[in-house]
Every structure is written in C-alpha cells, then in structure tokens.
Amino acid sequence: RDVNKPYRITRSPMKSKSELLCEENKLLDQFKLRLSSNSWSSLFWKDGIIDFRSYYNGNPRILYILKEANSEENGDLRSYLRTGGQEKTWGVVARWNYAIQNNFPTWDKIINQSRESMRKDWLKIAAVINIKKTPSVDKSDLLEISSLYKDLLHLQIEMYEPKFIICCGTSWVISKLFSAYLSGGWKCTRNGVQFSRWGKNGSYVIDFVHPQARYHSHFKHFMLTEAVRELCN
C-alpha cells in the first residue's frame, strides 16, 4: 500500500480500552511509515492518550498539542508521562488539568500540593501529542514535516474527541494545516486568550503559550483556566 495515501480508521459507537489503544498504536505506526518512506529521521516518539480510563472519564476532555519531543532518541511520551514527567513542563500542565477538572480552585490550594503527586495524578487525565513525531535540533522544518502526514494528524485529533484542544505555541501550525476545520476564525475571551471552534463537534481550539514560556506560573495558570471556565459556561 502507498503509505502516502490517506489512512482511515474504522469507527464504532463503543470501543474497549484495548481496542482504542490498538487503534492509536496502528495510527502511530502509519506516522512512522510515512516519515521513513519520505527519508526523514528513523527516530520516532509515540504520543497520545496517557491513560485511557482517566482520559475518557474526564470532563471536559483535554488535548494538548506541542511542537516536538526534546530528545535525540526514540521514545514514548505516554509512558514517560505516566511516571510524572519533569516539573518544568509537566508540573504546569498537571496544575492546569487539576484546576479544570476540579471546578477551578484558588491558586493557593493548587500550589501547596505535592508537585510529584500532582503530576502523577493529573497528567493522566489528558492526551498530549507532538505535531512533529521525529525529534531533532532543527525546528525550522516543523511545518514541512507535519505537512507530510497532515491527514494522519487530523485523524489523531479527531480520534480523541476532545472538548478543548490547547495549542501550546502551536496554533500557527494548526491554522496553516487545518484552516478548513477552524470554524468562524479566531475570537478572544474576556481576558484576551484567542480561541476558535474545531469542525462541527463543538470543540474549542485555544491559542496558548508553551508551559515553559517565560511568564509567572500563576499568570499562565490564570489566563488559561479562566479562558476554559468562560468557554465551559
């Protein structure tokens, strides 16, 4: 089969955890085949849903889209984040998840909790994907390489049926790749965070910064969680 032709997944109303994981892994294999057939690096990072039970029990479901893995070897972001990841990026994401899933508690209540426990307990509620599946030092090829598997990336986003798609410094790529799926253009929440609608399923795409962006943690936290709170109402 020509690996550059559109890949399709079979959908059914109800799928078990093992069926969903199998479907996700088959899709990730297609990414890897597409990359190798186009002479890109053999290095590959798997990504997606960290814990299926936690993700599908989440309300709302949240998908984070980042640029690429900060690595020069093969890996699996899902298994890495199940152990808690590192604090600089993933502690921030875990606090975002905790706030969104727990009716937006005050910053004092969040920051006083154990950082390790926060990461282990609250990262698994989300899905996380990198636009670029092959890591490298050169970030200038982000759009070029992602264009090779635009159809696969779209399938991956659709597969997870998120309520919120949070673009962590990646909204410009999503806009270029999937302008046809962004309904009504970009708008702003009351606190100035840009958002759009994804397709016809009621999802929101939020234009936000990378978790390590050089702003105070409480400022980033407030800006994102207040935007999500507004869009939930």
C-alpha positions as a printed Julia matrix, in Angstrom:
233×3 Matrix{Float64}:
   0.0    0.0    0.0
   1.17   3.51  -0.79
   1.88   4.94   2.69
   1.44   8.48   1.37
  -2.22   7.86   0.56
  -4.84   8.87   3.16
  -5.15   6.41   6.03
  -8.53   5.61   7.52
  -9.65   4.18  10.82
 -12.76   2.15  11.47
 -15.13   3.79  13.92
 -17.7    2.1   16.14
 -20.02   3.57  18.8
 -18.31   1.82  21.73
 -14.73   0.59  21.98
 -12.85  -1.06  24.81
  -9.62   0.33  26.25
  -7.59  -2.35  24.45
  -9.34  -1.59  21.13
  -8.66   2.13  21.48
  -5.01   1.54  22.36
  -4.64  -0.8   19.4
  -6.2    1.81  17.11
  -3.9    4.51  18.46
  -0.79   2.36  18.01
  -1.77   1.44  14.44
  -2.16   5.12  13.63
   1.23   5.91  15.16
   2.76   3.14  13.02
   1.38   4.96   9.97
   3.15   8.15  11.06
   6.42   6.24  11.33
   5.97   4.57   7.93
   5.13   7.89   6.3
   8.27   9.5    7.75
  10.62   6.67   6.78
   9.2    6.47   3.25
   9.96  10.17   2.8
  13.56   9.82   4.01
  13.18  11.58   7.33
  14.91  10.53  10.53
  14.26   7.0   11.78
  13.86   8.43  15.27
  10.25   8.45  16.41
   8.3    9.5   19.51
   4.9    7.95  20.21
   2.3   10.15  21.87
  -1.4   10.37  22.6
  -3.63   9.37  25.5
  -1.66   8.9   28.71
  -4.26   6.76  30.49
  -7.4    5.71  28.61
  -9.69   5.24  31.6
  -8.75   8.61  33.12
  -8.99  10.46  29.82
 -12.43   9.18  28.85
 -13.74   9.78  32.37
 -12.5   13.36  32.23
 -14.97  16.19  31.96
 -14.02  18.05  29.86
 -11.61  16.02  27.74
  -8.43  17.98  27.06
  -5.87  17.53  24.28
  -2.58  19.44  24.38
  -0.65  19.98  21.14
   3.06  20.75  21.44
   5.8   21.06  18.82
   8.16  18.12  19.28
   9.95  15.9   21.77
  13.05  17.44  23.34
  15.16  14.36  22.69
  17.6   12.76  20.3
  16.39   9.18  20.68
  13.26   7.06  20.26
  10.65   7.22  22.99
   7.04   7.08  24.11
   5.63  10.26  25.61
   2.66   8.34  27.02
   4.71   6.03  29.21
   7.03   8.88  30.2
   4.13  10.98  31.43
   2.55   8.07  33.31
   5.57   8.27  35.62
   5.02  12.01  36.14
   7.46  13.58  33.69
   9.59  16.56  34.71
   8.33  19.57  36.62
   9.21  22.46  34.29
   6.74  21.49  31.59
   4.55  18.8   33.04
   4.03  20.21  36.51
   2.46  23.23  34.84
   0.21  21.05  32.66
  -0.8   18.91  35.64
  -1.92  22.02  37.55
  -3.93  23.19  34.56
  -5.62  19.79  34.39
  -6.31  19.73  38.11
  -7.94  23.16  38.06
 -10.09  22.46  35.0
 -11.29  19.1   36.33
 -11.97  20.37  39.87
 -14.1   23.48  39.39
 -11.21  25.95  39.24
  -9.88  26.08  42.83
  -7.77  29.01  44.04
  -4.07  29.18  43.23
  -3.13  28.79  46.91
  -4.95  25.46  47.1
  -3.17  24.2   43.99
   0.39  25.34  44.65
   0.54  23.92  48.18
   0.03  20.36  47.0
   2.84  17.88  46.38
   4.32  18.53  42.94
   5.16  14.87  42.33
   1.68  13.69  43.31
   0.1   16.41  41.22
   1.97  15.24  38.1
   1.32  11.53  38.64
  -2.37  12.03  39.43
  -3.36  14.75  36.97
  -1.26  14.36  33.83
  -3.04  11.11  33.02
  -6.39  12.9   32.62
  -5.26  14.4   29.3
  -3.98  13.49  25.86
  -0.73  15.05  24.62
   0.58  14.98  21.06
   3.56  16.5   19.3
   3.0   17.92  15.83
   6.45  16.69  14.86
   6.82  12.99  15.62
  10.53  12.83  14.91
  12.76  14.84  17.27
  15.65  16.94  16.02
  17.62  20.03  16.93
  16.42  21.89  13.82
  12.9   23.23  14.48
  12.63  25.09  11.16
  11.22  22.01   9.42
   8.15  21.79  11.69
   5.61  22.81   9.05
   7.31  20.94   6.22
   7.47  17.63   8.05
   3.96  17.87   9.53
   2.54  18.55   6.06
   3.66  15.05   5.06
   1.17  13.47   7.44
  -1.47  16.16   7.74
  -4.22  13.57   7.22
  -2.84  11.36  10.0
  -2.56  14.27  12.39
  -6.15  15.22  11.69
  -7.24  11.63  12.38
  -5.32  11.6   15.66
  -7.02  14.79  16.86
 -10.45  13.52  15.8
  -9.88  10.11  17.4
  -9.64  11.62  20.89
 -12.86  13.67  20.61
 -11.56  16.43  22.94
 -13.68  19.29  24.23
 -10.6   21.53  24.41
  -7.6   21.47  22.07
  -4.94  23.58  23.74
  -2.21  24.66  21.33
   0.96  25.27  23.34
   2.83  27.57  20.97
   1.5   25.59  18.01
  -1.64  27.43  16.89
   0.16  28.92  13.88
   0.89  25.42  12.54
  -2.64  24.19  13.27
  -4.01  27.27  11.46
  -1.91  26.55   8.37
  -2.6   22.81   8.3
  -6.27  22.83   9.25
  -7.77  26.17   8.33
 -10.74  24.33   6.8
 -11.59  22.86  10.21
 -11.42  26.11  12.18
 -14.95  27.48  12.19
 -15.6   31.2   12.33
 -11.99  32.37  12.62
 -10.22  33.37  15.82
 -12.02  35.21  18.62
 -11.0   36.37  22.09
 -12.17  35.5   25.58
 -12.74  38.3   28.12
  -9.12  38.07  29.27
  -7.75  38.16  25.72
  -6.99  34.49  25.02
  -7.68  33.58  21.4
  -9.89  30.62  20.54
 -11.68  29.08  17.59
 -14.1   26.21  17.03
 -12.96  22.86  15.65
 -15.19  21.4   12.96
 -18.8   20.69  13.83
 -18.4   18.72  17.06
 -18.36  21.68  19.46
 -14.68  21.5   20.4
 -12.67  24.63  21.17
  -9.14  25.3   19.95
  -7.24  27.59  22.31
  -4.16  29.56  21.24
  -1.84  29.49  24.24
   1.83  29.56  25.17
   4.14  26.63  25.88
   4.05  25.57  29.56
   7.68  26.72  29.91
   7.03  30.17  28.42
   8.71  32.9   30.46
   5.72  34.2   32.34
   4.93  33.73  36.02
   3.3   30.34  36.6
   0.28  31.84  38.33
  -0.24  34.27  35.42
  -0.21  31.48  32.81
  -2.45  29.4   35.04
  -5.0   32.18  35.49
  -5.08  33.12  31.79
  -5.7   29.57  30.59
  -8.07  28.34  33.27
 -10.2   31.48  33.14
 -10.47  31.12  29.36
 -11.58  27.49  29.76
 -14.03  28.45  32.51
 -15.59  31.08  30.26
 -15.92  28.68  27.33
 -17.43  25.99  29.56
 -20.32  28.29  30.5
